[in-house]
Structure formats: structure tokens, C-alpha cells
Amino acid sequence: MTEYERSRTMTAQPEQVFDQAADIGRMDTWLPEALHVEAGDLPAVTVHEDRTDADTSALLRARPDQMRLEWGTRERGGYTGWLQVAGIGSGASEVTVHLSFFDEGHDPGEKAVQDALDSSLRQLEEQVRLRSDASAG
């Protein structure tokens, strides 16, 4: 099993960050460009991966009371992950994303995963900022 984790501090209330991250209709705005989530009968979702042009059955659970998202593949158990939002005071939040790969075929490698996690967290922060600016304006 291979595990990866990245965190990022964001200048936004944790509820704002979690609401953006958990919105299935807006996940494409912050997930890696190669991944697309389509809601089924929740918690069932389909994840399309451009790299392999494959659809994978997965589960996605939002736990708003814990400000946590959890996901993973359904049939083969190839990977799981979670996103946790925590308030750190003064209107800021820390967002942590953790991925676990149980099947080497699902693991695109350390550099690719770390780059994707960093990019996703940057994009999530930008989406939170844009949404906050739009509601303030």
C-alpha cells in the first residue's frame, strides 16, 4: 500500500471550504483535470479517468458534521481517500487530502500524485475565493 498526503491553509471559514469541496456539481473545478465525478444514487458515483479513458464505480460520502469527504473504489478496492477541513481560527482553515493506493495499477507514482494534490488544493482555494467574492459582491 502506498499513501500520500498534502495540506494547505486557506483564508476562508471551514464551512465555506467544505461546502465547495463537497458540491458534486462543482468537483470538476478543483479535482485533477483527468478525473471527473458523476453522481449516481449517492453514495454511489462514477469516476472517469482521462488517463485510462476508464469509468470506475466508486463511493463518495460527505460527512458535514465532521467536515470530511471520504471516497474509494467499489469493486476492486484499488484506492481510498479523504479530505478533511479544520478551522484554525481567524477565519482560516486547513484542508488535508489523503490518498491510499492498495493496487499498484491505480497508483500513478509519487510525483504525479503529489503534483495533482498540490494543484487540486490550489484550485479548491481559488474556487472558494471566487465563490466568496461573488457572494460578497
C-alpha positions as CSV (number, residue, x, y, z in Angstrom):
1,M,0.0,0.0,0.0
2,T,1.2,3.5,-0.9
3,E,-0.1,6.6,0.9
4,Y,0.1,10.3,0.0
5,E,-1.0,13.4,2.0
6,R,-1.0,17.1,1.4
7,S,-2.3,20.0,3.4
8,R,-3.0,23.7,2.6
9,T,-4.1,26.6,4.7
10,M,-6.9,28.7,3.2
11,T,-8.2,32.1,4.2
12,A,-11.9,31.1,4.5
13,Q,-14.2,29.7,7.1
14,P,-14.1,25.9,7.2
15,E,-17.8,25.6,6.3
16,Q,-17.2,27.6,3.1
17,V,-14.3,25.3,2.1
18,F,-16.2,22.1,2.9
19,D,-19.3,23.3,1.0
20,Q,-17.2,23.9,-2.1
21,A,-15.3,20.7,-1.8
22,A,-18.5,18.6,-1.2
23,D,-20.5,20.1,-4.1
24,I,-20.5,17.2,-6.6
25,G,-21.7,19.5,-9.4
26,R,-18.5,21.7,-8.8
27,M,-15.9,19.0,-8.1
28,D,-14.6,19.3,-11.7
29,T,-13.4,22.8,-10.8
30,W,-10.9,21.6,-8.3
31,L,-10.2,17.9,-8.9
32,P,-7.3,17.0,-11.2
33,E,-8.2,17.7,-14.8
34,A,-8.0,13.9,-15.6
35,L,-10.8,13.0,-13.1
36,H,-14.5,13.6,-13.5
37,V,-17.1,12.6,-10.9
38,E,-20.7,11.8,-11.9
39,A,-23.2,11.3,-9.2
40,G,-25.4,8.2,-9.2
41,D,-27.6,7.0,-6.4
42,L,-25.4,8.5,-3.6
43,P,-23.1,7.4,-2.1
44,A,-22.5,5.7,-5.5
45,V,-20.6,7.7,-8.1
46,T,-18.8,7.0,-11.3
47,V,-15.3,8.4,-11.7
48,H,-14.0,8.8,-15.3
49,E,-10.2,8.9,-15.6
50,D,-9.0,10.5,-18.8
51,R,-5.5,8.9,-18.4
52,T,-7.0,5.4,-18.9
53,D,-10.3,6.5,-20.5
54,A,-12.0,4.2,-18.0
55,D,-15.0,4.6,-15.8
56,T,-14.7,3.3,-12.2
57,S,-17.6,2.6,-9.8
58,A,-16.8,4.4,-6.5
59,L,-18.4,5.6,-3.3
60,L,-18.3,9.2,-2.1
61,R,-19.6,10.1,1.3
62,A,-19.9,13.6,2.7
63,R,-19.9,14.0,6.5
64,P,-20.8,17.6,7.0
65,D,-20.8,17.3,10.8
66,Q,-17.1,16.3,10.6
67,M,-16.3,18.5,7.6
68,R,-15.0,15.4,5.9
69,L,-15.3,13.7,2.5
70,E,-14.4,10.0,2.1
71,W,-14.2,8.1,-1.2
72,G,-12.9,4.8,-2.7
73,T,-13.3,2.3,-5.4
74,R,-16.2,-0.1,-5.1
75,E,-15.3,-3.4,-6.8
76,R,-11.6,-3.9,-6.6
77,G,-10.6,-1.7,-3.6
78,G,-7.8,-0.1,-5.6
79,Y,-7.7,3.2,-3.7
80,T,-9.4,5.2,-1.0
81,G,-9.1,8.8,0.1
82,W,-10.4,11.5,2.3
83,L,-10.5,15.3,2.6
84,Q,-10.7,16.9,6.0
85,V,-11.4,20.6,6.6
86,A,-10.4,22.1,10.0
87,G,-10.9,25.6,11.3
88,I,-7.6,27.1,12.6
89,G,-9.0,30.4,13.9
90,S,-9.1,34.0,12.5
91,G,-11.3,32.9,9.5
92,A,-8.8,30.4,8.2
93,S,-8.9,26.7,7.5
94,E,-6.5,23.9,7.0
95,V,-7.5,21.3,4.3
96,T,-5.8,17.9,4.2
97,V,-6.2,15.4,1.4
98,H,-5.0,11.8,2.0
99,L,-4.9,9.0,-0.7
100,S,-4.2,5.3,-0.1
101,F,-3.4,3.0,-3.1
102,F,-3.9,-0.7,-2.5
103,D,-3.3,-1.7,-6.1
104,E,-0.1,-0.5,-7.8
105,G,-2.1,-0.3,-11.1
106,H,-4.1,2.6,-9.6
107,D,-1.0,4.5,-8.3
108,P,0.3,6.9,-11.0
109,G,3.5,7.5,-9.0
110,E,4.7,9.8,-6.2
111,K,5.5,12.9,-8.4
112,A,2.2,12.7,-10.3
113,V,0.1,12.2,-7.2
114,Q,1.9,15.0,-5.2
115,D,1.6,17.4,-8.1
116,A,-2.1,16.6,-8.5
117,L,-2.8,17.0,-4.8
118,D,-1.0,20.4,-4.7
119,S,-2.8,21.5,-7.8
120,S,-6.2,20.4,-6.5
121,L,-5.7,22.2,-3.2
122,R,-4.7,25.4,-5.1
123,Q,-7.7,25.1,-7.3
124,L,-10.1,24.4,-4.4
125,E,-8.7,27.6,-2.7
126,E,-9.3,29.6,-5.8
127,Q,-12.9,28.3,-6.2
128,V,-13.6,29.1,-2.5
129,R,-12.2,32.6,-3.1
130,L,-14.2,33.2,-6.3
131,R,-17.4,31.9,-4.6
132,S,-16.8,34.2,-1.6
133,D,-16.1,37.2,-3.8
134,A,-19.3,36.5,-5.8
135,S,-21.4,36.3,-2.7
136,A,-19.8,39.5,-1.2
137,G,-20.3,41.5,-4.4
